Amino acid sequence: MLDASLGRLREVHDRLVKELGKVIVGQDKVVEQLLMAILTRGHCLLVGVPGLAKTLLISSLAKTLELSFNRIQFTPDLMPSDITGTELLHIDPETSARSFRFNPGPIFCNVLLADEINRTPPKTQAALLEAMVERQVSSGGETHPLPAPFFVLATQNPIEQEGTYPLPEAQLDRFMFMVQVGYPSLEEEREILRRTTANAHQEVERVVEAAELIQLQEAIREMPVADEVLDFALALARGTRVRSGEPLPFIEQFVTWGAGPRAGQNLILGAKAHAALRGRSHVASEDIAAVAHPVLRHRIVTNFTAQAEGMTSDMVIDRLLEEVRIGGAVGAGVTGKSSL
């Protein structure tokens, strides 16, 4: 049963890549990370400069999965009720009886694009927290479940930080992946110019329905994980923590706060999806390493020393992967020691 589901998953992946290729040039790694998050019921934060087709990619992906899609442009005057919905006064035309009824907001969809999420105040950003974790919205003392599946795919501009509201660590932790969207290569950008300056227009076709997507999500969860792979994920997550029992010297030097338990969960889930997309029914340590950067980069807070020396969170993860592989993962700790 699991092998059959994984075979179907590989077929779905190949067709999705083909369909998205009609409108998106390149960005294969970004597409794969988005798909891995969706297969594991995770949310994604896409970070990249304007003009890299982040919005087009997300809307096209929703079409290929035949999922309902809403886009919210986050602005400084956006209110929480503009996202979640609000209670409206209803008057019965026959009895004139008055009552309040909940009017659902745009969050009630399968795929929510939170465009430029860092341009709205924290109180509005926080309106997404319950929805992202509990898959429900509370209003007027009642809870309203969101449709399944449900994903928040947010975008953030790494430049023009004036007048923005950086996401707090508690909300960043709700995102399974932080996906870096980079510039296209020379050949890819030439193809972008060719496509977007002509009259030709391509439409993506549906690849999989919501019901089958949920079945594929269940198949991913059923994949077994060996203890040594669990230990490797634990070693990576715990190895980022300055206030652990025996922190690595370079972590003490460059990191203020490390990743919490949710990081380990997402490492395992992401590794399962990474293995499944390659047709394997088991998870290896290489799968953990493959998703370490998108899982950990937004969960590591570097200090002033790191910033002064140009040490980014991705560079910290590179060093951590080397240290863990040298020393190996033992139980829930890291035995490798840095030379610093």
C-alpha positions in Angstrom: 0.0 0.0 0.0 2.8 2.4 0.9 4.8 1.5 -2.2 1.8 2.1 -4.4 1.2 5.5 -2.8 4.9 6.5 -3.2 4.8 5.4 -6.9 1.7 7.6 -7.4 3.5 10.4 -5.6 6.5 10.3 -7.9 4.1 10.5 -10.9 2.3 13.5 -9.4 5.7 15.2 -8.7 6.8 14.8 -12.3 3.5 16.1 -13.7 3.5 19.0 -11.3 7.0 20.0 -12.4 6.0 19.7 -16.1 2.8 21.9 -15.6 4.6 24.5 -13.5 7.3 24.7 -16.2 4.7 26.1 -18.5 4.6 29.4 -16.5 7.7 29.2 -14.3 11.2 29.2 -15.6 13.8 27.4 -13.4 13.3 27.6 -9.6 13.3 23.7 -9.5 14.6 23.7 -5.9 12.0 26.2 -4.8 9.2 24.1 -6.4 10.5 21.0 -4.7 10.6 22.6 -1.3 7.1 24.0 -1.7 5.8 20.5 -2.7 7.6 18.9 0.3 5.9 21.3 2.7 2.5 20.7 1.1 2.9 16.9 1.3 3.7 17.3 5.1 1.0 19.8 5.9 3.5 22.5 6.5 3.6 26.3 5.8 6.3 28.1 3.8 7.8 31.5 4.0 9.3 32.6 0.6 12.0 35.2 0.8 13.2 37.0 -2.3 13.5 40.3 -4.1 10.6 41.6 -6.2 10.0 40.2 -9.6 11.0 36.6 -9.0 7.5 35.2 -9.7 6.8 34.1 -6.1 3.1 35.1 -6.4 2.8 33.4 -9.8 4.4 30.2 -8.6 2.0 29.9 -5.6 -1.1 30.7 -7.5 -0.1 28.3 -10.3 0.7 25.5 -7.8 -2.8 25.9 -6.3 -4.3 25.5 -9.8 -2.4 22.3 -10.4 -3.6 20.9 -7.1 -7.2 22.0 -7.8 -7.2 23.9 -4.4 -9.1 27.0 -3.6 -6.8 30.0 -3.5 -6.9 33.5 -1.9 -4.3 36.2 -1.9 -4.0 38.9 0.8 -1.8 41.9 0.2 -0.5 42.7 3.7 -0.5 46.5 4.3 0.0 48.7 7.4 -3.8 49.3 7.7 -4.9 45.7 7.5 -6.9 44.5 10.5 -7.1 40.9 11.9 -10.8 40.7 10.9 -9.9 41.5 7.3 -8.1 38.1 7.3 -10.2 35.9 9.6 -13.7 37.3 9.1 -16.1 39.1 11.4 -19.5 38.9 13.1 -22.1 40.8 11.2 -25.6 41.8 12.3 -28.3 39.8 10.6 -32.0 40.8 10.6 -34.6 38.2 9.7 -36.8 39.7 7.0 -39.9 38.0 8.4 -39.6 38.2 12.2 -37.2 41.2 12.4 -35.2 39.1 14.8 -31.6 40.2 15.1 -28.6 38.0 15.5 -24.9 38.0 14.7 -23.6 35.7 12.0 -20.0 35.0 11.2 -18.9 36.2 7.8 -15.8 34.1 6.8 -12.7 36.1 5.7 -10.3 35.2 2.9 -8.4 32.8 5.2 -11.1 30.2 4.5 -9.4 28.5 1.5 -7.0 25.8 0.9 -4.0 27.9 -0.1 -3.6 31.4 1.4 -0.9 33.6 -0.1 0.1 36.2 2.5 1.9 38.6 0.2 4.6 40.7 1.9 3.6 39.5 5.3 6.2 41.8 7.1 4.4 44.9 5.9 1.5 44.6 8.4 1.6 45.2 12.2 2.1 42.3 14.7 -1.6 42.2 15.7 -2.6 41.4 12.2 0.3 39.0 11.7 -0.8 37.2 14.8 -4.3 36.6 13.3 -2.6 33.8 11.3 -1.2 32.0 14.3 -4.2 30.0 15.4 -5.1 29.2 11.8 -1.6 27.9 11.0 -1.4 25.6 14.0 -4.9 24.6 14.9 -6.5 24.9 11.4 -9.4 26.9 12.8 -10.5 30.4 13.5 -12.1 31.6 16.8 -14.7 34.4 16.6 -17.6 35.3 18.9 -16.8 32.5 21.3 -17.1 29.9 18.5 -14.5 28.0 16.5 -14.8 27.7 12.8 -12.7 24.9 11.1 -10.7 25.7 8.0 -11.1 23.6 4.9 -8.6 20.7 4.5 -6.0 20.8 3.3 -4.9 24.3 4.4 -1.5 26.0 3.8 -0.2 29.5 4.4 2.4 30.4 1.8 3.8 33.8 2.7 6.3 36.1 0.9 8.8 38.5 2.3 11.0 41.1 0.7 14.5 41.0 2.1 15.2 44.6 1.0 13.3 47.9 1.8 13.0 47.2 5.5 11.9 50.7 6.4 8.3 50.8 7.6 8.1 47.0 7.9 7.4 44.7 10.9 9.7 41.8 11.2 8.0 38.5 12.1 8.6 37.5 15.7 10.4 34.3 16.4 7.2 32.7 17.7 5.5 33.2 14.4 8.5 32.3 12.3 8.6 29.0 14.1 5.2 28.2 12.7 6.6 28.1 9.2 8.1 24.7 8.3 10.4 26.0 5.6 12.0 29.4 4.9 12.6 29.2 1.2 15.2 31.4 -0.4 14.2 32.5 -3.9 17.2 33.5 -5.9 17.9 35.2 -9.2 17.6 33.1 -12.4 20.6 32.0 -14.3 21.5 33.7 -17.6 19.7 31.1 -19.8 16.7 31.1 -17.5 16.4 34.9 -17.6 16.7 34.9 -21.4 13.8 32.4 -21.5 11.8 34.6 -19.1 12.3 37.6 -21.4 11.2 35.6 -24.4 8.1 34.3 -22.8 6.8 37.4 -21.0 7.3 39.8 -24.0 5.2 37.7 -26.4 1.5 37.1 -26.8 1.8 33.4 -26.0 -0.1 32.4 -22.8 0.1 29.0 -21.1 -2.5 27.6 -18.7 -1.6 24.9 -16.2 -3.8 21.9 -15.9 -5.0 20.1 -12.8 -2.7 17.2 -11.7 -4.3 16.0 -8.4 -7.5 16.6 -6.4 -7.6 17.7 -2.8 -8.9 14.2 -1.6 -6.0 12.4 -3.2 -3.5 15.0 -1.9 -4.8 14.2 1.6 -4.2 10.5 1.0 -0.6 11.2 -0.2 -0.1 13.2 3.0 -1.1 10.2 5.1 1.2 8.0 3.1 4.2 10.3 3.9 3.3 10.1 7.6 3.4 6.3 7.5 7.0 6.1 6.3 9.3 4.5 9.0 12.3 6.3 10.4 15.2 4.5 12.0 16.5 5.5 15.4 19.9 6.7 14.0 18.0 9.1 11.6 16.0 10.4 14.5 19.2 10.9 16.5 20.7 12.8 13.6 17.7 15.2 13.5 17.9 15.6 17.2 21.6 16.4 17.1 21.1 19.1 14.5 18.2 20.8 16.3 19.8 20.6 19.8 23.2 21.5 18.4 21.9 25.0 17.6 21.1 25.8 21.2 23.4 28.0 23.2 21.8 27.2 26.5 22.0 23.4 26.2 24.2 21.2 28.3 27.3 21.3 26.2 26.9 23.8 23.3 29.4 23.7 20.5 32.0 26.5 20.8 31.2 28.1 17.5 27.5 28.1 18.4 28.3 30.0 21.6 30.3 32.4 19.6 27.8 33.2 16.9 24.3 32.3 18.0 21.9 34.0 20.5 19.0 31.6 20.3 18.6 28.2 18.6 15.9 26.0 17.3 13.1 24.5 19.4 11.5 21.0 19.3 9.3 22.0 16.3 12.5 22.1 14.2 13.2 18.4 14.9 9.6 17.5 13.9 10.0 19.4 10.6 13.4 17.9 9.9 11.8 14.4 10.1 8.7 15.3 8.1 10.7 17.2 5.5 13.1 14.2 5.2 10.2 11.8 4.7 8.9 13.9 1.8 12.4 14.3 0.3 12.9 10.5 0.3 9.4 9.9 -1.0 9.9 12.2 -4.0 12.9 10.1 -4.9 10.9 6.9 -4.8 12.3 5.6 -1.5 10.1 4.2 1.3 12.7 4.8 4.0 14.5 7.9 5.3 18.2 8.3 5.4 20.4 10.9 7.2 21.1 12.4 3.7 17.4 13.4 3.6 17.7 15.2 6.9 20.7 17.1 5.7 18.9 18.0 2.5 16.2 19.9 4.3 18.3 21.3 7.2 18.7 24.7 5.6 15.1 25.6 4.9 14.0 24.1 8.3 16.7 25.8 10.5 17.7 29.1 8.8 14.8 31.0 10.3 15.0 29.3 13.7 18.6 30.4 14.4 19.1 33.9 15.8 22.7 35.1 15.2 24.4 37.6 17.5 26.4 40.8 16.8 29.6 38.9 16.5 28.2 36.8 13.6 26.9 39.9 11.9 30.2 41.7 12.2 32.0 38.8 10.7 29.4 38.2 8.0 28.3 34.8 9.5 24.8 34.1 8.3 22.4 31.4 9.7 23.0 29.3 6.5 26.8 29.4 7.2 26.1 28.3 10.8 24.1 25.4 9.5 26.9 24.4 7.1 29.3 24.3 10.0 26.8 22.4 12.2 26.4 19.7 9.5 30.1 19.3 9.4 30.4 19.1 13.1 27.6 16.6 13.5 28.9 14.4 10.7 32.4 14.4 12.2 31.3 13.6 15.7 28.1 11.7 14.9 24.8 11.9 16.6 24.6 10.1 20.0 21.2 10.1 21.7 20.0 13.7 21.8 23.3 15.4 21.7 26.3 16.3 19.5 29.7 14.8 20.2 31.6 16.7 17.5 33.7 19.7 18.8 34.7 22.7 16.9 38.3 23.9 16.7 37.2 27.4 17.6 
